[in-house]
Amino acid sequence: MEKIINTQKSLKRIKLTTFSLLVISSFFLMFDHTRAIGAIVMAVSLVAEWRWYRCPNCHKSLVPRINVDKNRYCPHCGKEI
């Protein structure tokens, strides 16, 4: 069974974690000898956001630009997140 993150706090935590991983990967991508690590970290971050940043009601993937604090409704089903 697929785990769905269903609280705003968890969605915020996922958003912060994936953003942090993207920032870390950008530092790795700056140097020639660590580019492969940076690409792997970036891929993991993007897959994690796609996999777990979802609406708890309809289970569709949320757009990463959605601010859960201001926009509390899913753009797909219209229910409160």
DOTI-879530 format. One record per atom (N, C-alpha, C, O): residue number from 1; chain; atom name; z, x, y. Coordinates in nm, 3 decimals. Layout:
@i NUM, ch A, at CA, up Z, east X, north Y
...
% end
This chain:
@i 1, ch A, at N, up 0.000, east 0.084, north -0.118
@i 1, ch A, at CA, up 0.000, east 0.000, north 0.000
@i 1, ch A, at C, up 0.000, east 0.088, north 0.125
@i 1, ch A, at O, up 0.067, east 0.192, north 0.130
@i 2, ch A, at N, up -0.074, east 0.047, north 0.221
@i 2, ch A, at CA, up -0.089, east 0.125, north 0.343
@i 2, ch A, at C, up 0.032, east 0.106, north 0.434
@i 2, ch A, at O, up 0.077, east -0.006, north 0.457
@i 3, ch A, at N, up 0.083, east 0.218, north 0.483
@i 3, ch A, at CA, up 0.196, east 0.209, north 0.576
@i 3, ch A, at C, up 0.143, east 0.179, north 0.715
@i 3, ch A, at O, up 0.054, east 0.247, north 0.765
@i 4, ch A, at N, up 0.197, east 0.078, north 0.776
@i 4, ch A, at CA, up 0.158, east 0.039, north 0.911
@i 4, ch A, at C, up 0.279, east 0.055, north 1.003
@i 4, ch A, at O, up 0.387, east 0.002, north 0.977
@i 5, ch A, at N, up 0.259, east 0.129, north 1.108
@i 5, ch A, at CA, up 0.365, east 0.148, north 1.205
@i 5, ch A, at C, up 0.374, east 0.022, north 1.291
@i 5, ch A, at O, up 0.275, east -0.017, north 1.353
@i 6, ch A, at N, up 0.491, east -0.040, north 1.295
@i 6, ch A, at CA, up 0.497, east -0.172, north 1.358
@i 6, ch A, at C, up 0.588, east -0.183, north 1.479
@i 6, ch A, at O, up 0.618, east -0.294, north 1.523
@i 7, ch A, at N, up 0.632, east -0.074, north 1.533
@i 7, ch A, at CA, up 0.715, east -0.086, north 1.653
@i 7, ch A, at C, up 0.653, east -0.007, north 1.766
@i 7, ch A, at O, up 0.580, east 0.090, north 1.743
@i 8, ch A, at N, up 0.682, east -0.047, north 1.887
@i 8, ch A, at CA, up 0.630, east 0.024, north 2.003
@i 8, ch A, at C, up 0.682, east 0.166, north 2.009
@i 8, ch A, at O, up 0.610, east 0.258, north 2.049
@i 9, ch A, at N, up 0.806, east 0.185, north 1.970
@i 9, ch A, at CA, up 0.864, east 0.319, north 1.973
@i 9, ch A, at C, up 0.789, east 0.412, north 1.877
@i 9, ch A, at O, up 0.764, east 0.527, north 1.911
@i 10, ch A, at N, up 0.755, east 0.363, north 1.761
@i 10, ch A, at CA, up 0.682, east 0.443, north 1.665
@i 10, ch A, at C, up 0.541, east 0.473, north 1.714
@i 10, ch A, at O, up 0.490, east 0.583, north 1.694
@i 11, ch A, at N, up 0.476, east 0.375, north 1.778
@i 11, ch A, at CA, up 0.343, east 0.397, north 1.832
@i 11, ch A, at C, up 0.346, east 0.503, north 1.941
@i 11, ch A, at O, up 0.256, east 0.587, north 1.950
@i 12, ch A, at N, up 0.450, east 0.499, north 2.025
@i 12, ch A, at CA, up 0.464, east 0.601, north 2.129
@i 12, ch A, at C, up 0.485, east 0.739, north 2.067
@i 12, ch A, at O, up 0.430, east 0.838, north 2.115
@i 13, ch A, at N, up 0.564, east 0.745, north 1.962
@i 13, ch A, at CA, up 0.591, east 0.872, north 1.894
@i 13, ch A, at C, up 0.462, east 0.929, north 1.834
@i 13, ch A, at O, up 0.438, east 1.050, north 1.842
@i 14, ch A, at N, up 0.382, east 0.844, north 1.774
@i 14, ch A, at CA, up 0.255, east 0.888, north 1.716
@i 14, ch A, at C, up 0.163, east 0.939, north 1.826
@i 14, ch A, at O, up 0.099, east 1.043, north 1.811
@i 15, ch A, at N, up 0.157, east 0.866, north 1.935
@i 15, ch A, at CA, up 0.072, east 0.906, north 2.048
@i 15, ch A, at C, up 0.115, east 1.041, north 2.103
@i 15, ch A, at O, up 0.030, east 1.127, north 2.130
@i 16, ch A, at N, up 0.245, east 1.063, north 2.121
@i 16, ch A, at CA, up 0.296, east 1.189, north 2.173
@i 16, ch A, at C, up 0.269, east 1.303, north 2.076
@i 16, ch A, at O, up 0.230, east 1.413, north 2.117
@i 17, ch A, at N, up 0.288, east 1.279, north 1.948
@i 17, ch A, at CA, up 0.266, east 1.383, north 1.848
@i 17, ch A, at C, up 0.120, east 1.424, north 1.841
@i 17, ch A, at O, up 0.089, east 1.543, north 1.838
@i 18, ch A, at N, up 0.030, east 1.327, north 1.839
@i 18, ch A, at CA, up -0.111, east 1.362, north 1.830
@i 18, ch A, at C, up -0.160, east 1.431, north 1.957
@i 18, ch A, at O, up -0.243, east 1.521, north 1.950
@i 19, ch A, at N, up -0.109, east 1.389, north 2.073
@i 19, ch A, at CA, up -0.146, east 1.457, north 2.196
@i 19, ch A, at C, up -0.095, east 1.601, north 2.196
@i 19, ch A, at O, up -0.167, east 1.693, north 2.237
@i 20, ch A, at N, up 0.027, east 1.621, north 2.149
@i 20, ch A, at CA, up 0.083, east 1.756, north 2.142
@i 20, ch A, at C, up 0.001, east 1.845, north 2.048
@i 20, ch A, at O, up -0.024, east 1.962, north 2.078
@i 21, ch A, at N, up -0.041, east 1.789, north 1.936
@i 21, ch A, at CA, up -0.124, east 1.866, north 1.843
@i 21, ch A, at C, up -0.259, east 1.902, north 1.905
@i 21, ch A, at O, up -0.311, east 2.011, north 1.881
@i 22, ch A, at N, up -0.315, east 1.813, north 1.985
@i 22, ch A, at CA, up -0.441, east 1.845, north 2.052
@i 22, ch A, at C, up -0.424, east 1.957, north 2.154
@i 22, ch A, at O, up -0.511, east 2.043, north 2.167
@i 23, ch A, at N, up -0.312, east 1.956, north 2.225
@i 23, ch A, at CA, up -0.285, east 2.063, north 2.321
@i 23, ch A, at C, up -0.266, east 2.196, north 2.248
@i 23, ch A, at O, up -0.319, east 2.299, north 2.292
@i 24, ch A, at N, up -0.193, east 2.195, north 2.139
@i 24, ch A, at CA, up -0.173, east 2.317, north 2.060
@i 24, ch A, at C, up -0.305, east 2.367, north 2.005
@i 24, ch A, at O, up -0.331, east 2.488, north 2.006
@i 25, ch A, at N, up -0.389, east 2.276, north 1.958
@i 25, ch A, at CA, up -0.518, east 2.319, north 1.902
@i 25, ch A, at C, up -0.606, east 2.381, north 2.010
@i 25, ch A, at O, up -0.685, east 2.472, north 1.981
@i 26, ch A, at N, up -0.594, east 2.334, north 2.133
@i 26, ch A, at CA, up -0.675, east 2.394, north 2.240
@i 26, ch A, at C, up -0.636, east 2.539, north 2.266
@i 26, ch A, at O, up -0.722, east 2.621, north 2.299
@i 27, ch A, at N, up -0.509, east 2.572, north 2.251
@i 27, ch A, at CA, up -0.467, east 2.711, north 2.264
@i 27, ch A, at C, up -0.521, east 2.797, north 2.150
@i 27, ch A, at O, up -0.562, east 2.911, north 2.172
@i 28, ch A, at N, up -0.521, east 2.743, north 2.030
@i 28, ch A, at CA, up -0.576, east 2.816, north 1.917
@i 28, ch A, at C, up -0.727, east 2.837, north 1.932
@i 28, ch A, at O, up -0.780, east 2.940, north 1.890
@i 29, ch A, at N, up -0.796, east 2.742, north 1.990
@i 29, ch A, at CA, up -0.941, east 2.751, north 2.005
@i 29, ch A, at C, up -0.984, east 2.855, north 2.109
@i 29, ch A, at O, up -1.100, east 2.894, north 2.112
@i 30, ch A, at N, up -0.892, east 2.900, north 2.193
@i 30, ch A, at CA, up -0.927, east 2.997, north 2.297
@i 30, ch A, at C, up -0.954, east 3.136, north 2.240
@i 30, ch A, at O, up -1.027, east 3.214, north 2.300
@i 31, ch A, at N, up -0.896, east 3.168, north 2.127
@i 31, ch A, at CA, up -0.907, east 3.303, north 2.073
@i 31, ch A, at C, up -0.995, east 3.302, north 1.949
@i 31, ch A, at O, up -0.992, east 3.209, north 1.869
@i 32, ch A, at N, up -1.075, east 3.408, north 1.934
@i 32, ch A, at CA, up -1.170, east 3.415, north 1.823
@i 32, ch A, at C, up -1.103, east 3.415, north 1.686
@i 32, ch A, at O, up -1.151, east 3.348, north 1.594
@i 33, ch A, at N, up -0.995, east 3.487, north 1.671
@i 33, ch A, at CA, up -0.934, east 3.501, north 1.539
@i 33, ch A, at C, up -0.849, east 3.380, north 1.498
@i 33, ch A, at O, up -0.802, east 3.375, north 1.385
@i 34, ch A, at N, up -0.830, east 3.283, north 1.587
@i 34, ch A, at CA, up -0.751, east 3.164, north 1.552
@i 34, ch A, at C, up -0.830, east 3.034, north 1.567
@i 34, ch A, at O, up -0.772, east 2.926, north 1.565
@i 35, ch A, at N, up -0.961, east 3.045, north 1.582
@i 35, ch A, at CA, up -1.043, east 2.923, north 1.601
@i 35, ch A, at C, up -1.039, east 2.830, north 1.481
@i 35, ch A, at O, up -1.038, east 2.708, north 1.498
@i 36, ch A, at N, up -1.037, east 2.885, north 1.361
@i 36, ch A, at CA, up -1.034, east 2.800, north 1.241
@i 36, ch A, at C, up -0.903, east 2.720, north 1.237
@i 36, ch A, at O, up -0.904, east 2.602, north 1.201
@i 37, ch A, at N, up -0.793, east 2.783, north 1.272
@i 37, ch A, at CA, up -0.664, east 2.712, north 1.276
@i 37, ch A, at C, up -0.668, east 2.601, north 1.380
@i 37, ch A, at O, up -0.621, east 2.490, north 1.356
@i 38, ch A, at N, up -0.725, east 2.631, north 1.496
@i 38, ch A, at CA, up -0.737, east 2.530, north 1.601
@i 38, ch A, at C, up -0.821, east 2.412, north 1.559
@i 38, ch A, at O, up -0.787, east 2.297, north 1.590
@i 39, ch A, at N, up -0.930, east 2.438, north 1.489
@i 39, ch A, at CA, up -1.016, east 2.328, north 1.442
@i 39, ch A, at C, up -0.943, east 2.243, north 1.339
@i 39, ch A, at O, up -0.957, east 2.120, north 1.339
@i 40, ch A, at N, up -0.865, east 2.306, north 1.252
@i 40, ch A, at CA, up -0.790, east 2.231, north 1.150
@i 40, ch A, at C, up -0.681, east 2.146, north 1.216
@i 40, ch A, at O, up -0.664, east 2.030, north 1.180
@i 41, ch A, at N, up -0.609, east 2.202, north 1.312
@i 41, ch A, at CA, up -0.504, east 2.127, north 1.381
@i 41, ch A, at C, up -0.565, east 2.009, north 1.457
@i 41, ch A, at O, up -0.507, east 1.901, north 1.459
@i 42, ch A, at N, up -0.680, east 2.030, north 1.520
@i 42, ch A, at CA, up -0.746, east 1.922, north 1.593
@i 42, ch A, at C, up -0.789, east 1.811, north 1.497
@i 42, ch A, at O, up -0.772, east 1.692, north 1.527
@i 43, ch A, at N, up -0.844, east 1.849, north 1.383
@i 43, ch A, at CA, up -0.887, east 1.748, north 1.285
@i 43, ch A, at C, up -0.768, east 1.668, north 1.232
@i 43, ch A, at O, up -0.777, east 1.546, north 1.218
@i 44, ch A, at N, up -0.658, east 1.737, north 1.204
@i 44, ch A, at CA, up -0.538, east 1.668, north 1.155
@i 44, ch A, at C, up -0.487, east 1.570, north 1.260
@i 44, ch A, at O, up -0.447, east 1.459, north 1.227
@i 45, ch A, at N, up -0.489, east 1.611, north 1.387
@i 45, ch A, at CA, up -0.443, east 1.523, north 1.494
@i 45, ch A, at C, up -0.530, east 1.399, north 1.506
@i 45, ch A, at O, up -0.479, east 1.288, north 1.519
@i 46, ch A, at N, up -0.659, east 1.416, north 1.502
@i 46, ch A, at CA, up -0.749, east 1.301, north 1.516
@i 46, ch A, at C, up -0.740, east 1.207, north 1.396
@i 46, ch A, at O, up -0.745, east 1.085, north 1.413
@i 47, ch A, at N, up -0.728, east 1.263, north 1.276
@i 47, ch A, at CA, up -0.714, east 1.178, north 1.157
@i 47, ch A, at C, up -0.581, east 1.103, north 1.160
@i 47, ch A, at O, up -0.576, east 0.985, north 1.124
@i 48, ch A, at N, up -0.475, east 1.169, north 1.203
@i 48, ch A, at CA, up -0.344, east 1.104, north 1.210
@i 48, ch A, at C, up -0.346, east 0.989, north 1.310
@i 48, ch A, at O, up -0.291, east 0.882, north 1.283
@i 49, ch A, at N, up -0.409, east 1.010, north 1.424
@i 49, ch A, at CA, up -0.416, east 0.902, north 1.523
@i 49, ch A, at C, up -0.500, east 0.786, north 1.470
@i 49, ch A, at O, up -0.463, east 0.670, north 1.488
@i 50, ch A, at N, up -0.610, east 0.814, north 1.405
@i 50, ch A, at CA, up -0.694, east 0.709, north 1.350
@i 50, ch A, at C, up -0.621, east 0.634, north 1.239
@i 50, ch A, at O, up -0.635, east 0.512, north 1.227
@i 51, ch A, at N, up -0.544, east 0.704, north 1.160
@i 51, ch A, at CA, up -0.479, east 0.644, north 1.043
@i 51, ch A, at C, up -0.356, east 0.559, north 1.079
@i 51, ch A, at O, up -0.336, east 0.452, north 1.022
@i 52, ch A, at N, up -0.274, east 0.606, north 1.174
@i 52, ch A, at CA, up -0.146, east 0.542, north 1.199
@i 52, ch A, at C, up -0.133, east 0.469, north 1.332
@i 52, ch A, at O, up -0.038, east 0.393, north 1.350
@i 53, ch A, at N, up -0.224, east 0.488, north 1.425
@i 53, ch A, at CA, up -0.215, east 0.420, north 1.554
@i 53, ch A, at C, up -0.289, east 0.287, north 1.542
@i 53, ch A, at O, up -0.403, east 0.274, north 1.584
@i 54, ch A, at N, up -0.220, east 0.188, north 1.484
@i 54, ch A, at CA, up -0.281, east 0.060, north 1.450
@i 54, ch A, at C, up -0.194, east -0.056, north 1.498
@i 54, ch A, at O, up -0.074, east -0.042, north 1.521
@i 55, ch A, at N, up -0.259, east -0.171, north 1.512
@i 55, ch A, at CA, up -0.189, east -0.294, north 1.545
@i 55, ch A, at C, up -0.106, east -0.337, north 1.424
@i 55, ch A, at O, up -0.158, east -0.339, north 1.313
@i 56, ch A, at N, up 0.021, east -0.372, north 1.443
@i 56, ch A, at CA, up 0.104, east -0.414, north 1.330
@i 56, ch A, at C, up 0.066, east -0.552, north 1.277
@i 56, ch A, at O, up 0.107, east -0.588, north 1.166
@i 57, ch A, at N, up -0.010, east -0.629, north 1.352
@i 57, ch A, at CA, up -0.047, east -0.764, north 1.309
@i 57, ch A, at C, up -0.179, east -0.768, north 1.234
@i 57, ch A, at O, up -0.184, east -0.816, north 1.120
@i 58, ch A, at N, up -0.286, east -0.718, north 1.295
@i 58, ch A, at CA, up -0.418, east -0.726, north 1.232
@i 58, ch A, at C, up -0.457, east -0.596, north 1.162
@i 58, ch A, at O, up -0.557, east -0.592, north 1.091
@i 59, ch A, at N, up -0.380, east -0.491, north 1.181
@i 59, ch A, at CA, up -0.398, east -0.361, north 1.116
@i 59, ch A, at C, up -0.528, east -0.292, north 1.157
@i 59, ch A, at O, up -0.575, east -0.203, north 1.085
@i 60, ch A, at N, up -0.587, east -0.331, north 1.269
@i 60, ch A, at CA, up -0.706, east -0.262, north 1.319
@i 60, ch A, at C, up -0.661, east -0.146, north 1.407
@i 60, ch A, at O, up -0.556, east -0.151, north 1.470
@i 61, ch A, at N, up -0.743, east -0.043, north 1.409
@i 61, ch A, at CA, up -0.712, east 0.077, north 1.485
@i 61, ch A, at C, up -0.713, east 0.046, north 1.634
@i 61, ch A, at O, up -0.805, east -0.018, north 1.685
@i 62, ch A, at N, up -0.610, east 0.093, north 1.704
@i 62, ch A, at CA, up -0.600, east 0.074, north 1.849
@i 62, ch A, at C, up -0.675, east 0.186, north 1.920
@i 62, ch A, at O, up -0.685, east 0.298, north 1.869
@i 63, ch A, at N, up -0.727, east 0.155, north 2.035
@i 63, ch A, at CA, up -0.795, east 0.254, north 2.117
@i 63, ch A, at C, up -0.689, east 0.352, north 2.169
@i 63, ch A, at O, up -0.585, east 0.308, north 2.217
@i 64, ch A, at N, up -0.713, east 0.482, north 2.159
@i 64, ch A, at CA, up -0.611, east 0.579, north 2.203
@i 64, ch A, at C, up -0.573, east 0.568, north 2.350
@i 64, ch A, at O, up -0.465, east 0.614, north 2.388
@i 65, ch A, at N, up -0.657, east 0.509, north 2.432
@i 65, ch A, at CA, up -0.626, east 0.497, north 2.575
@i 65, ch A, at C, up -0.531, east 0.383, north 2.605
@i 65, ch A, at O, up -0.485, east 0.371, north 2.719
@i 66, ch A, at N, up -0.500, east 0.299, north 2.507
@i 66, ch A, at CA, up -0.410, east 0.186, north 2.532
@i 66, ch A, at C, up -0.268, east 0.236, north 2.557
@i 66, ch A, at O, up -0.213, east 0.312, north 2.478
@i 67, ch A, at N, up -0.210, east 0.192, north 2.668
@i 67, ch A, at CA, up -0.071, east 0.223, north 2.698
@i 67, ch A, at C, up 0.013, east 0.107, north 2.644
@i 67, ch A, at O, up 0.004, east -0.006, north 2.694
@i 68, ch A, at N, up 0.092, east 0.135, north 2.544
@i 68, ch A, at CA, up 0.168, east 0.030, north 2.476
@i 68, ch A, at C, up 0.272, east -0.034, north 2.569
@i 68, ch A, at O, up 0.308, east -0.150, north 2.548
@i 69, ch A, at N, up 0.319, east 0.038, north 2.669
@i 69, ch A, at CA, up 0.417, east -0.018, north 2.763
@i 69, ch A, at C, up 0.354, east -0.123, north 2.854
@i 69, ch A, at O, up 0.413, east -0.229, north 2.875
@i 70, ch A, at N, up 0.237, east -0.095, north 2.908
@i 70, ch A, at CA, up 0.174, east -0.185, north 3.004
@i 70, ch A, at C, up 0.092, east -0.293, north 2.936
@i 70, ch A, at O, up 0.097, east -0.409, north 2.976
@i 71, ch A, at N, up 0.016, east -0.256, north 2.837
@i 71, ch A, at CA, up -0.070, east -0.351, north 2.767
@i 71, ch A, at C, up -0.007, east -0.382, north 2.632
@i 71, ch A, at O, up -0.028, east -0.308, north 2.535
@i 72, ch A, at N, up 0.068, east -0.488, north 2.624
@i 72, ch A, at CA, up 0.145, east -0.518, north 2.503
@i 72, ch A, at C, up 0.070, east -0.604, north 2.402
@i 72, ch A, at O, up 0.128, east -0.645, north 2.302
@i 73, ch A, at N, up -0.058, east -0.631, north 2.427
@i 73, ch A, at CA, up -0.133, east -0.718, north 2.338
@i 73, ch A, at C, up -0.250, east -0.642, north 2.275
@i 73, ch A, at O, up -0.316, east -0.562, north 2.340
@i 74, ch A, at N, up -0.274, east -0.669, north 2.150
@i 74, ch A, at CA, up -0.383, east -0.606, north 2.075
@i 74, ch A, at C, up -0.517, east -0.657, north 2.130
@i 74, ch A, at O, up -0.534, east -0.777, north 2.149
@i 75, ch A, at N, up -0.613, east -0.567, north 2.155
@i 75, ch A, at CA, up -0.743, east -0.612, north 2.204
@i 75, ch A, at C, up -0.825, east -0.683, north 2.096
@i 75, ch A, at O, up -0.923, east -0.750, north 2.128
@i 76, ch A, at N, up -0.786, east -0.670, north 1.969
@i 76, ch A, at CA, up -0.862, east -0.731, north 1.861
@i 76, ch A, at C, up -0.812, east -0.871, north 1.828
@i 76, ch A, at O, up -0.891, east -0.966, north 1.821
@i 77, ch A, at N, up -0.681, east -0.886, north 1.807
@i 77, ch A, at CA, up -0.627, east -1.015, north 1.765
@i 77, ch A, at C, up -0.556, east -1.090, north 1.877
@i 77, ch A, at O, up -0.536, east -1.211, north 1.867
@i 78, ch A, at N, up -0.518, east -1.021, north 1.984
@i 78, ch A, at CA, up -0.453, east -1.085, north 2.097
@i 78, ch A, at C, up -0.304, east -1.105, north 2.082
@i 78, ch A, at O, up -0.239, east -1.156, north 2.174
@i 79, ch A, at N, up -0.247, east -1.065, north 1.967
@i 79, ch A, at CA, up -0.103, east -1.081, north 1.947
@i 79, ch A, at C, up -0.027, east -0.966, north 2.009
@i 79, ch A, at O, up -0.083, east -0.860, north 2.035
@i 80, ch A, at N, up 0.102, east -0.988, north 2.034
@i 80, ch A, at CA, up 0.186, east -0.885, north 2.095
@i 80, ch A, at C, up 0.209, east -0.772, north 1.996
@i 80, ch A, at O, up 0.233, east -0.794, north 1.877
@i 81, ch A, at N, up 0.200, east -0.651, north 2.049
@i 81, ch A, at CA, up 0.221, east -0.532, north 1.966
@i 81, ch A, at C, up 0.369, east -0.505, north 1.953
@i 81, ch A, at O, up 0.410, east -0.410, north 1.887
% end
